Amino acid sequence: MGRGCGCSCLGCLGVVALVALLVLGSGYWFFVVQASAAVTAPATLVLFNQPVTVDSNPATPGESLNAGDLVETRPAGHAAIQFPDGSYVRMSPGTTVQINSVQLQKNGQLQTVDVLQKVGRTLVDVQHLAGGATFKVGGHSVTAEVRGTQFELLVRPNGTNLIKVFEGTVTVTGRQTTKVVAGQEIEVDAIGNLSTVRPIQRDASDPYELIADCIKAVTPGTTSGTLQTTSGDPMSTGQTAEVDYDSPGGRVSVALCYPGGSMTLQVIDPTGAVHAAGGTSPVAERIAGPGGRWRAIVRAVSVSAAEAFMVAFATDAPCAAEEGSSDTGTVVRQTLSNSEIQKSIASNGLSGVTLQVQGTSPTSARLYYYSNFGGTPISWTVVFYAASPNLGAVITQVTVRGVNVTTQVLKYLGSFGPVSISAIPQDFTVDRVYSCAAAGDDIMVVEGHR
């Protein structure tokens, strides 16, 4: 793409490398016809606190997770399984989850996800699925199937299950099948018998019940895609905990949510200034400040028993291409817009080429390419997402002369090793990837820190 791409955009490097592989590899697999309705894709491990293992080996941040992989959080370990569309399974300490399958549609949306939770507590957040797509989480003698929702699954050591629904609807199947809607929960015994559906019973040791309150507290006036939520283990009176957030600058919204008792929130901005707040949950602050690391300090002032907590951050970082990229040496924000791409293509005298960000998403960005060099039409689609510390990239569609050869391309690229397909290392840690629209211009945004 030359100088017009700016190469300040992370995606450009991955795009250029991918184009080269597609062109150089066209000698033999372009002529093998095998249409694919869905593409097998890796999930990614997001590591918050050790110890966490994958197949009994020490886990690595950003590690690719494939069918059959077993993720286990040990005592004090926190992790999440992140899917390319932004859906995730967040794991509390003492939790074991196995990946059964992950498939994407060519537009980057999930087609099929199937995971098995053997024991422990998870928060499952599923982006809205297209028609025919499925997202299943299995517990002990029960499955939960969703189409775009947020729910919690607790699998106890004795094989009993508890499902709490915070948003949307979950279809729960054991020996019977029923639907559980937002604000409700259901118990399932060790042989799959369902209890009656009831309102969620408050549990002071459960941080996931608080997440909806915190998201609502920081969402107004902030940019979709900048949200970060962090759950905390139960704290007793006098204990403290810290949560960091790397902001590109602007007005930062932060909220502390807790079940009861009394907790306080201190926010330290990148200049070192301290902002204190207290009161009933949710405790919320909106503070204008520069880009850099923000730190929330949570203190349990007075709680009758140990209580969990949740902290949410978000900013009003603009969805803008002009001067949208910045690097302070500690915080990085990079953008790629369709208007910039079009200028680059024109300045380099290219014709018959289309490269564009398609659509918007708070958790990913989709890039589409088309060319017709030498009378051979080629198109492909790549979904980018945060595979912290790397930039995740999944090829979801490749066609040559109108023939879908996605399967062949993935096998070909796979010979270079899994990193060439699923993760693009950067010189900083990638925190968030999202896409937005402003004045008719779709923009890919990557935010991170050093």
C-alpha positions as CSV (number, residue, x, y, z in Angstrom):
1,M,0.0,0.0,0.0
2,G,3.0,2.3,0.2
3,R,3.3,5.5,2.2
4,G,-0.5,6.1,2.1
5,C,-1.2,3.2,4.4
6,G,0.9,5.0,7.0
7,C,2.1,1.7,8.5
8,S,1.1,3.2,11.8
9,C,-1.8,0.9,11.4
10,L,-1.1,-2.6,12.7
11,G,-3.5,-4.1,10.3
12,C,-1.5,-3.0,7.3
13,L,1.4,-5.2,8.0
14,G,-0.8,-8.2,8.4
15,V,-2.7,-7.3,5.2
16,V,0.5,-6.9,3.1
17,A,1.9,-10.2,4.4
18,L,-1.3,-11.9,3.6
19,V,-1.5,-10.5,0.1
20,A,2.0,-11.7,-0.6
21,L,1.2,-15.2,0.6
22,L,-2.0,-15.4,-1.5
23,V,-0.2,-14.3,-4.6
24,L,2.9,-16.4,-4.1
25,G,0.9,-19.5,-3.2
26,S,-1.5,-19.3,-6.1
27,G,0.4,-21.9,-8.1
28,Y,-1.6,-25.0,-7.1
29,W,-4.3,-24.6,-4.5
30,F,-6.4,-22.1,-6.4
31,F,-7.5,-24.8,-8.7
32,V,-8.8,-27.2,-6.0
33,V,-12.5,-26.7,-5.5
34,Q,-13.9,-27.3,-2.1
35,A,-16.5,-24.8,-0.9
36,S,-16.7,-24.3,2.9
37,A,-19.8,-22.9,4.6
38,A,-17.8,-22.3,7.9
39,V,-14.2,-22.0,8.8
40,T,-12.5,-23.6,11.8
41,A,-10.9,-20.9,13.9
42,P,-8.8,-20.7,17.1
43,A,-9.9,-19.1,20.3
44,T,-7.4,-17.1,22.3
45,L,-6.4,-17.3,25.9
46,V,-6.5,-14.0,27.8
47,L,-4.5,-14.4,31.0
48,F,-5.3,-12.1,33.9
49,N,-3.5,-13.9,36.8
50,Q,-1.5,-17.0,37.1
51,P,-1.6,-19.9,37.7
52,V,-3.4,-21.0,34.6
53,T,-2.7,-24.1,32.5
54,V,-3.5,-25.3,29.0
55,D,-3.4,-29.1,28.7
56,S,-1.6,-29.2,32.1
57,N,1.2,-26.9,30.7
58,P,1.8,-23.4,32.0
59,A,-0.4,-21.0,30.0
60,T,1.0,-18.2,27.8
61,P,-0.9,-14.9,27.2
62,G,-2.4,-14.8,23.7
63,E,-2.1,-18.6,23.3
64,S,-4.2,-20.1,20.6
65,L,-6.8,-22.6,21.7
66,N,-8.1,-25.3,19.4
67,A,-10.5,-28.2,19.6
68,G,-9.6,-30.5,22.5
69,D,-7.6,-28.0,24.5
70,L,-8.3,-27.9,28.2
71,V,-7.9,-24.7,30.1
72,E,-7.7,-24.8,33.9
73,T,-7.5,-21.9,36.4
74,R,-5.8,-22.9,39.6
75,P,-6.5,-21.1,43.0
76,A,-6.0,-17.3,42.5
77,G,-5.8,-17.9,38.7
78,H,-8.0,-15.8,36.4
79,A,-8.4,-16.2,32.6
80,A,-10.8,-15.8,29.7
81,I,-11.3,-17.7,26.4
82,Q,-11.8,-15.0,23.8
83,F,-13.4,-15.8,20.4
84,P,-12.7,-13.8,17.2
85,D,-16.1,-12.0,17.2
86,G,-15.5,-10.7,20.7
87,S,-17.6,-13.3,22.6
88,Y,-15.8,-14.8,25.6
89,V,-15.9,-17.2,28.5
90,R,-14.4,-15.6,31.6
91,M,-13.1,-18.1,34.2
92,S,-12.9,-17.7,37.9
93,P,-10.2,-19.5,40.0
94,G,-10.7,-23.3,40.2
95,T,-12.4,-23.6,36.8
96,T,-11.8,-26.1,34.0
97,V,-13.1,-25.6,30.5
98,Q,-12.6,-27.7,27.3
99,I,-12.8,-26.3,23.8
100,N,-14.8,-28.7,21.6
101,S,-15.2,-26.6,18.4
102,V,-15.1,-23.0,17.0
103,Q,-16.2,-22.1,13.5
104,L,-16.7,-18.7,11.9
105,Q,-18.9,-17.6,9.0
106,K,-17.2,-15.9,6.1
107,N,-18.3,-12.5,7.4
108,G,-16.5,-13.1,10.7
109,Q,-19.6,-13.9,12.8
110,L,-19.6,-17.0,14.9
111,Q,-21.2,-20.1,13.2
112,T,-20.6,-22.7,15.9
113,V,-19.0,-22.7,19.4
114,D,-19.1,-25.7,21.7
115,V,-17.3,-25.7,25.0
116,L,-17.6,-28.0,28.0
117,Q,-17.3,-26.7,31.6
118,K,-16.2,-29.5,33.9
119,V,-16.1,-27.5,37.1
120,G,-16.0,-24.0,38.4
121,R,-17.6,-20.6,37.7
122,T,-17.7,-18.8,34.3
123,L,-19.3,-15.7,32.9
124,V,-20.3,-16.2,29.2
125,D,-20.8,-13.2,27.0
126,V,-22.0,-13.9,23.5
127,Q,-22.3,-11.4,20.7
128,H,-25.6,-11.5,18.8
129,L,-25.5,-14.5,16.4
130,A,-26.8,-14.7,12.9
131,G,-29.5,-17.1,11.9
132,G,-28.5,-20.8,12.1
133,A,-25.5,-20.1,14.4
134,T,-25.1,-21.8,17.7
135,F,-23.2,-21.2,21.0
136,K,-23.4,-24.0,23.5
137,V,-21.8,-24.3,26.9
138,G,-22.1,-27.7,28.6
139,G,-22.0,-28.2,32.3
140,H,-22.5,-31.5,34.2
141,S,-25.6,-33.2,32.7
142,V,-26.8,-29.9,31.3
143,T,-26.2,-27.6,28.3
144,A,-27.0,-23.9,27.8
145,E,-27.6,-22.6,24.3
146,V,-27.7,-18.9,23.5
147,R,-28.0,-16.5,20.6
148,G,-26.6,-13.3,22.1
149,T,-26.7,-12.9,25.8
150,Q,-24.7,-12.8,29.1
151,F,-25.0,-15.5,31.7
152,E,-23.1,-17.3,34.4
153,L,-22.6,-21.0,34.8
154,L,-21.5,-22.6,38.1
155,V,-20.6,-26.3,38.0
156,R,-20.0,-27.6,41.6
157,P,-17.7,-30.4,42.5
158,N,-20.7,-32.6,43.3
159,G,-22.0,-32.3,39.7
160,T,-24.9,-29.8,40.4
161,N,-25.2,-26.7,38.3
162,L,-26.5,-23.1,38.7
163,I,-27.2,-20.9,35.7
164,K,-27.9,-17.1,36.1
165,V,-29.0,-15.0,33.1
166,F,-28.1,-11.3,33.1
167,E,-29.0,-10.4,29.6
168,G,-31.1,-12.1,26.8
169,T,-32.4,-15.6,27.0
170,V,-30.7,-19.0,27.6
171,T,-32.2,-22.3,26.5
172,V,-31.3,-24.8,29.3
173,T,-31.4,-28.5,28.5
174,G,-31.0,-31.4,31.0
175,R,-33.6,-34.1,31.3
176,Q,-36.1,-31.3,30.3
177,T,-35.7,-28.1,28.4
178,T,-36.7,-24.6,29.4
179,K,-35.9,-21.0,28.7
180,V,-34.4,-18.7,31.4
181,V,-34.5,-14.9,30.8
182,A,-32.6,-12.0,32.2
183,G,-33.0,-11.6,35.9
184,Q,-33.7,-15.3,36.4
185,E,-31.7,-18.4,37.5
186,I,-32.2,-22.2,37.5
187,E,-30.6,-25.1,39.4
188,V,-29.8,-28.4,37.7
189,D,-29.0,-31.5,39.7
190,A,-26.2,-34.0,38.9
191,I,-28.5,-36.2,36.7
192,G,-30.0,-33.3,34.7
193,N,-33.2,-32.5,36.5
194,L,-34.2,-28.8,36.3
195,S,-35.6,-26.8,39.1
196,T,-38.3,-24.2,38.7
197,V,-37.1,-20.9,37.3
198,R,-36.7,-18.2,40.0
199,P,-35.4,-14.7,40.4
200,I,-31.6,-14.5,40.8
201,Q,-30.7,-15.0,44.5
202,R,-28.0,-12.5,45.6
203,D,-24.6,-14.0,46.4
204,A,-22.1,-11.6,47.9
205,S,-19.1,-13.8,46.8
206,D,-20.2,-13.7,43.1
207,P,-18.6,-10.8,41.1
208,Y,-20.5,-11.6,37.9
209,E,-23.8,-10.5,39.3
210,L,-22.4,-7.0,39.4
211,I,-21.2,-6.7,35.8
212,A,-24.5,-5.4,34.3
213,D,-24.6,-2.6,36.9
214,C,-21.1,-1.5,36.2
215,I,-21.5,-1.5,32.4
216,K,-24.6,0.6,32.6
217,A,-22.8,3.1,34.9
218,V,-19.9,3.7,32.4
219,T,-21.6,3.3,29.0
220,P,-23.3,6.7,28.7
221,G,-21.2,9.2,26.8
222,T,-18.4,6.7,26.0
223,T,-17.2,5.0,22.8
224,S,-18.4,1.4,22.2
225,G,-15.3,-0.7,22.1
226,T,-13.3,1.0,24.9
227,L,-15.1,-0.9,27.7
228,Q,-13.0,-2.9,30.1
229,T,-14.5,-4.9,33.0
230,T,-12.5,-6.5,35.7
231,S,-13.9,-8.9,38.4
232,G,-12.4,-9.1,41.9
233,D,-12.2,-11.9,44.3
234,P,-14.1,-11.4,47.6
235,M,-12.4,-8.9,50.0
236,S,-12.8,-8.5,53.8
237,T,-12.8,-5.3,55.7
238,G,-9.6,-3.4,55.4
239,Q,-8.4,-5.2,52.2
240,T,-7.6,-3.4,48.9
241,A,-7.3,-4.3,45.3
242,E,-6.0,-2.4,42.2
243,V,-7.2,-2.4,38.6
244,D,-5.3,-0.7,35.7
245,Y,-6.7,0.7,32.5
246,D,-4.6,2.1,29.6
247,S,-6.5,5.0,28.1
248,P,-5.8,6.9,24.8
249,G,-7.0,10.0,26.5
250,G,-10.2,12.0,26.8
251,R,-12.9,11.6,29.5
252,V,-12.6,8.4,31.4
253,S,-15.6,6.8,33.1
254,V,-15.0,4.4,35.9
255,A,-17.4,2.5,38.1
256,L,-17.1,0.3,41.2
257,C,-19.9,-2.2,41.9
258,Y,-20.3,-4.3,45.0
259,P,-23.1,-6.2,46.8
260,G,-23.5,-4.2,50.0
261,G,-21.5,-3.1,53.0
262,S,-19.1,-0.2,52.3
263,M,-16.4,0.1,49.7
264,T,-14.5,3.2,48.3
265,L,-12.9,4.0,45.0
266,Q,-9.7,6.0,44.4
267,V,-8.7,6.7,40.8
268,I,-5.1,7.8,40.0
269,D,-4.8,9.5,36.6
270,P,-1.6,9.5,34.5
271,T,-0.5,12.8,36.0
272,G,-0.6,11.2,39.5
273,A,-3.6,13.2,40.6
274,V,-5.9,11.3,43.0
275,H,-9.7,11.3,42.6
276,A,-11.7,9.7,45.4
277,A,-15.3,8.6,45.5
278,G,-17.6,6.6,47.8
279,G,-21.2,5.9,48.4
280,T,-23.6,3.1,47.5
281,S,-22.9,0.9,44.5
282,P,-22.4,1.7,41.8
283,V,-19.7,4.3,42.7
284,A,-19.0,6.2,39.4
285,E,-16.6,8.9,38.3
286,R,-16.0,10.7,35.0
287,I,-12.6,12.3,34.8
288,A,-11.0,14.2,31.9
289,G,-7.3,13.4,31.5
290,P,-4.4,12.6,29.2
291,G,-3.6,9.3,27.7
292,G,-1.7,6.9,29.9
293,R,-2.3,4.4,32.7
294,W,-5.2,4.9,35.0
295,R,-5.4,3.0,38.3
296,A,-8.5,2.2,40.4
297,I,-7.9,1.4,44.0
298,V,-10.8,-0.4,45.7
299,R,-10.9,-0.6,49.5
300,A,-13.3,-2.7,51.6
301,V,-14.1,-0.2,54.4
302,S,-16.8,-2.3,56.2
303,V,-18.3,-5.6,55.0
304,S,-19.9,-8.1,57.2
305,A,-18.5,-11.0,55.2
306,A,-16.1,-11.1,52.3
307,E,-17.6,-9.5,49.2
308,A,-16.7,-9.6,45.5
309,F,-16.5,-6.5,43.4
310,M,-16.4,-5.4,39.8
311,V,-14.6,-2.4,38.2
312,A,-15.5,-1.0,34.7
313,F,-13.6,1.5,32.6
314,A,-14.5,3.2,29.3
315,T,-13.5,6.4,27.5
316,D,-15.0,8.8,25.0
317,A,-12.1,8.4,22.6
318,P,-13.4,9.7,19.2
319,C,-14.2,7.5,16.2
320,A,-12.0,9.6,13.9
321,A,-9.5,8.9,11.2
322,E,-7.8,12.3,11.1
323,E,-5.2,12.4,13.8
324,G,-6.7,9.3,15.2
325,S,-3.4,7.5,15.7
326,S,-1.1,8.3,18.6
327,D,1.8,6.8,20.5
328,T,2.8,8.4,23.8
329,G,5.5,5.8,24.5
330,T,3.2,4.0,27.0
331,V,-0.2,4.1,25.3
332,V,-0.9,3.4,21.7
333,R,-4.0,4.1,19.6
334,Q,-3.9,3.3,15.9
335,T,-6.6,3.6,13.2
336,L,-7.2,2.6,9.7
337,S,-10.1,4.2,7.8
338,N,-11.7,3.5,4.4
339,S,-11.0,7.1,3.4
340,E,-7.3,6.7,4.1
341,I,-7.2,3.4,2.2
342,Q,-8.9,4.9,-0.8
343,K,-6.3,7.8,-0.8
344,S,-3.5,5.3,-0.6
345,I,-4.8,3.2,-3.5
346,A,-5.3,6.3,-5.7
347,S,-1.9,7.8,-4.9
348,N,-0.2,4.5,-5.8
349,G,-2.0,4.4,-9.2
350,L,-3.7,1.0,-8.5
351,S,-6.9,0.0,-10.3
352,G,-9.1,-2.9,-9.9
353,V,-8.3,-3.1,-6.1
354,T,-10.7,-2.8,-3.2
355,L,-9.6,-2.8,0.4
356,Q,-12.0,-1.7,3.1
357,V,-13.1,-2.0,6.7
358,Q,-16.6,-3.5,6.6
359,G,-19.2,-2.8,9.2
360,T,-18.8,-1.9,12.9
361,S,-18.2,-4.0,16.0
362,P,-17.3,-3.2,19.6
363,T,-14.9,-6.2,19.8
364,S,-13.4,-6.8,16.3
365,A,-12.8,-5.3,12.9
366,R,-13.4,-7.0,9.5
367,L,-11.2,-6.2,6.5
368,Y,-12.3,-7.1,2.9
369,Y,-9.9,-7.2,-0.1
370,Y,-10.7,-7.6,-3.8
371,S,-8.4,-7.4,-6.9
372,N,-8.6,-8.3,-10.5
373,F,-5.0,-8.3,-11.6
374,G,-4.5,-10.1,-15.0
375,G,-8.1,-10.9,-15.2
376,T,-8.1,-13.2,-12.1
377,P,-10.6,-11.9,-9.5
378,I,-9.5,-12.6,-6.0
379,S,-11.2,-11.7,-2.7
380,W,-10.7,-12.4,0.9
381,T,-11.9,-11.4,4.3
382,V,-9.9,-11.2,7.6
383,V,-11.3,-10.6,11.1
384,F,-8.9,-8.8,13.5
385,Y,-9.4,-8.9,17.2
386,A,-7.5,-8.5,20.5
387,A,-5.5,-11.7,21.2
388,S,-3.6,-10.0,23.9
389,P,-0.7,-9.4,23.8
390,N,-0.9,-9.9,20.1
391,L,-3.2,-8.8,17.3
392,G,-5.4,-11.8,16.4
393,A,-6.3,-12.4,12.7
394,V,-8.5,-15.1,11.3
395,I,-9.1,-15.6,7.5
396,T,-12.8,-16.3,7.1
397,Q,-13.3,-16.2,3.3
398,V,-11.1,-16.6,0.2
399,T,-12.4,-16.8,-3.4
400,V,-10.7,-17.1,-6.7
401,R,-12.7,-16.7,-9.9
402,G,-15.8,-17.0,-7.8
403,V,-14.7,-20.3,-6.2
404,N,-14.5,-20.6,-2.4
405,V,-11.0,-21.9,-1.6
406,T,-10.9,-20.9,2.0
407,T,-10.0,-24.4,3.3
408,Q,-7.1,-24.8,0.9
409,V,-5.7,-21.4,1.9
410,L,-5.8,-22.1,5.6
411,K,-4.0,-25.5,5.0
412,Y,-1.4,-23.7,2.9
413,L,-0.8,-20.9,5.5
414,G,-0.8,-23.5,8.2
415,S,2.4,-24.9,6.8
416,F,4.1,-21.7,8.1
417,G,3.0,-22.5,11.7
418,P,-0.2,-21.4,13.6
419,V,1.2,-18.0,14.5
420,S,1.1,-16.9,10.9
421,I,-2.7,-17.4,10.9
422,S,-3.9,-16.5,14.3
423,A,-1.6,-13.9,15.9
424,I,0.5,-11.0,14.6
425,P,3.0,-9.9,17.3
426,Q,3.3,-6.1,17.8
427,D,5.8,-4.0,19.6
428,F,3.2,-3.3,22.3
429,T,0.4,-5.2,24.1
430,V,-2.9,-5.1,22.2
431,D,-5.7,-4.3,24.7
432,R,-8.7,-3.7,22.4
433,V,-9.7,-3.9,18.7
434,Y,-13.0,-2.5,17.5
435,S,-14.5,-0.8,14.4
436,C,-16.7,2.2,14.3
437,A,-18.3,4.6,11.8
438,A,-18.1,8.4,11.5
439,A,-19.6,10.5,8.7
440,G,-19.9,7.4,6.6
441,D,-16.3,6.4,7.1
442,D,-15.8,2.9,8.6
443,I,-12.7,2.9,10.9
444,M,-10.6,0.1,12.5
445,V,-9.2,1.0,15.9
446,V,-6.5,-0.8,17.8
447,E,-5.6,0.3,21.4
448,G,-2.8,-1.0,23.6
449,H,0.1,-0.2,25.8
450,R,3.9,-0.7,26.2
